[in-house]
């Protein structure tokens, strides 16, 4: 479990514009329980720091939640490349959750990956964000034994289907 989390964190393109790895939370049994541990990292935090803290809490019924940032093009009256919040979750086999995922990445809001009518010149920015997402998926597949990938949006819609609708 921890080896997979370490490999995922090692390939993840954390932000260089803002502190990339911000925090680690450890949950036992399920998310309705308060965290066993909440650690906020300083500016120099790296993957080894996260894994070192997590190592003391490895059990089959825990989940690790790493929060941080990566860079995406975002619309703020104009397109800007800026840090965007992410969360990376790693679930033990006995952790009670809403799916049977082992690893889950929450990489931003829907509008960071879908064309918008109200944002001029967004095609290039959105395509860049999608390329970042696809590059990350490829890197993860190279480093980890991926059995299944699922892309979904906060709205609950199938992200792959929405992209296909937009691209043609």
C-alpha positions as CSV (number, residue, x, y, z in Angstrom):
1,X,0.0,0.0,0.0
2,X,2.7,2.5,1.0
3,X,4.9,1.4,-1.9
4,X,2.1,2.3,-4.4
5,X,1.5,5.6,-2.7
6,X,5.2,6.4,-2.8
7,X,5.4,5.6,-6.5
8,X,2.3,7.6,-7.3
9,X,3.7,10.6,-5.4
10,X,7.1,10.3,-7.1
11,X,5.6,10.7,-10.6
12,X,3.0,13.3,-9.7
13,X,3.9,16.8,-11.1
14,X,3.4,18.8,-7.9
15,X,3.4,22.6,-8.3
16,X,6.6,24.6,-8.5
17,X,4.7,27.9,-8.2
18,X,3.4,27.0,-4.7
19,X,4.2,24.4,-2.1
20,X,3.4,21.2,-3.9
21,X,2.8,18.8,-1.0
22,X,0.8,20.6,1.6
23,X,-0.6,18.0,4.1
24,X,-1.1,14.4,5.0
25,X,-4.2,13.1,6.9
26,X,-4.6,9.5,8.1
27,X,-8.0,8.0,8.7
28,X,-8.9,4.7,10.4
29,X,-11.9,2.6,9.4
30,X,-13.8,5.2,7.4
31,X,-14.0,8.9,6.6
32,X,-16.7,9.6,9.2
33,X,-14.1,9.0,11.9
34,X,-11.9,12.0,12.8
35,X,-8.4,11.7,11.4
36,X,-5.8,9.8,13.4
37,X,-3.2,12.2,12.2
38,X,-3.1,15.6,10.5
39,X,0.3,16.9,9.4
40,X,1.0,20.1,7.6
41,X,4.3,20.2,5.8
42,X,6.7,23.1,5.3
43,X,7.9,24.4,2.0
44,X,10.6,21.8,1.6
45,X,8.3,18.8,1.9
46,X,8.9,15.9,-0.5
47,X,7.7,12.4,-1.1
48,X,10.1,10.9,1.4
49,X,8.7,13.2,4.2
50,X,5.2,12.1,3.5
51,X,6.1,8.4,3.4
52,X,8.2,8.7,6.6
53,X,5.2,10.1,8.5
54,X,2.7,7.6,6.9
55,X,4.9,4.6,7.7
56,X,3.9,4.6,11.4
57,X,0.2,4.3,10.5
58,X,0.2,1.5,7.9
59,X,-2.7,-0.9,8.6
60,X,-5.2,-2.6,6.3
61,X,-8.1,-0.4,7.6
62,X,-6.5,3.1,7.0
63,X,-6.7,5.7,4.3
64,X,-4.0,8.3,3.5
65,X,-5.1,11.6,2.1
66,X,-2.3,13.8,0.6
67,X,-3.3,17.3,-0.4
68,X,-1.3,19.7,-2.5
69,X,-1.2,21.6,-5.8
70,X,-0.3,21.1,-9.4
71,X,-0.4,23.6,-12.2
72,X,-3.3,24.0,-14.6
73,X,-4.5,26.8,-16.9
74,X,-7.5,28.4,-15.1
75,X,-9.8,31.2,-16.1
76,X,-9.7,34.3,-13.9
77,X,-10.8,37.0,-16.3
78,X,-8.0,35.7,-18.5
79,X,-6.2,32.3,-18.8
80,X,-3.4,31.9,-16.2
81,X,-1.2,29.0,-15.4
82,X,-1.6,28.7,-11.6
83,X,-1.5,26.2,-8.8
84,X,-4.7,24.1,-8.6
85,X,-5.6,22.1,-5.5
86,X,-5.4,18.3,-5.7
87,X,-5.9,15.4,-3.3
88,X,-4.4,11.9,-3.6
89,X,-6.0,9.1,-1.6
90,X,-4.6,5.7,-0.8
91,X,-7.0,3.1,0.7
92,X,-6.2,0.0,2.7
93,X,-8.2,-3.1,1.7
94,X,-10.3,-3.0,4.9
95,X,-11.0,0.7,4.8
96,X,-14.8,1.4,4.5
97,X,-15.3,3.6,1.4
98,X,-17.7,4.4,-1.4
99,X,-15.8,2.2,-3.9
100,X,-13.1,-0.5,-4.1
101,X,-10.4,2.0,-5.3
102,X,-6.9,1.5,-4.0
103,X,-5.7,5.0,-5.2
104,X,-7.8,8.0,-6.1
105,X,-6.7,11.3,-7.5
106,X,-9.0,14.4,-7.4
107,X,-7.4,16.8,-9.8
108,X,-9.5,19.8,-10.0
109,X,-13.0,21.1,-10.9
110,X,-14.9,20.2,-14.1
111,X,-14.3,23.6,-15.7
112,X,-10.5,23.2,-15.6
113,X,-10.9,20.4,-18.2
114,X,-14.0,21.3,-20.2
115,X,-14.4,24.0,-22.9
116,X,-16.4,27.1,-21.7
117,X,-18.5,29.5,-23.7
118,X,-17.7,32.4,-21.5
119,X,-13.8,32.1,-21.6
120,X,-12.3,33.4,-24.8
121,X,-9.3,31.5,-26.2
122,X,-9.9,28.6,-23.9
123,X,-9.2,25.8,-26.4
124,X,-5.5,25.9,-26.1
125,X,-5.6,26.2,-22.3
126,X,-8.1,23.3,-21.9
127,X,-6.1,21.1,-24.3
128,X,-3.0,21.8,-22.3
129,X,-4.8,20.7,-19.1
130,X,-6.1,17.6,-20.7
131,X,-2.6,16.8,-22.0
132,X,-1.3,17.1,-18.5
133,X,-4.0,14.7,-17.3
134,X,-3.2,12.2,-20.0
135,X,0.5,12.4,-19.4
136,X,0.0,11.8,-15.7
137,X,-2.2,8.8,-16.5
138,X,0.5,7.4,-18.7
139,X,3.2,7.9,-16.1
140,X,1.1,6.2,-13.4
141,X,0.5,3.2,-15.7
142,X,4.2,2.9,-16.2
143,X,5.0,2.9,-12.5
144,X,2.0,1.0,-11.0
145,X,0.0,-2.1,-11.9
146,X,-3.2,-0.4,-13.0
147,X,-6.2,-2.7,-13.4
148,X,-8.8,0.0,-14.0
149,X,-8.9,3.7,-14.6
150,X,-12.0,5.8,-14.1
151,X,-12.4,9.4,-15.1
152,X,-15.3,11.1,-13.5
153,X,-16.4,14.7,-12.8
154,X,-17.6,16.3,-9.6
155,X,-21.0,16.4,-11.2
156,X,-21.0,12.6,-11.3
157,X,-20.9,12.6,-15.2
158,X,-18.5,10.3,-17.1
159,X,-15.6,12.6,-17.9
160,X,-14.4,10.5,-20.9
161,X,-17.8,10.8,-22.5
162,X,-17.9,14.6,-22.0
163,X,-14.5,15.0,-23.5
164,X,-15.5,12.9,-26.5
165,X,-18.6,15.1,-27.0
166,X,-16.4,18.2,-27.0
167,X,-13.6,16.9,-29.2
168,X,-15.9,15.4,-31.7
